[in-house]
């Protein structure tokens, strides 16, 4: 007896699998977007901290140089 994938094809099962995959894909895309936003926020905070440190270092150097 020859069996192949088409022999076992059931549209209702395939539709359910497709819906599940679409829902999972949407959830994962949302999670990825949120992680990207979190990375952007952290990068902004890091840049701000670096700028503040540069300003502090400039003030230190100004004092050391007698200005």
Secondary structure as the mmCIF struct_conf table of DSSP 4:
data_model
#
loop_
_struct_conf.conf_type_id
_struct_conf.id
_struct_conf.beg_label_comp_id
_struct_conf.beg_label_asym_id
_struct_conf.beg_label_seq_id
_struct_conf.end_label_comp_id
_struct_conf.end_label_asym_id
_struct_conf.end_label_seq_id
HELX_RH_3T_P HELX_RH_3T_P1 UNK A 5 UNK A 8
HELX_RH_AL_P HELX_RH_AL_P1 UNK A 11 UNK A 64
TURN_TY1_P TURN_TY1_P1 UNK A 65 UNK A 66
#
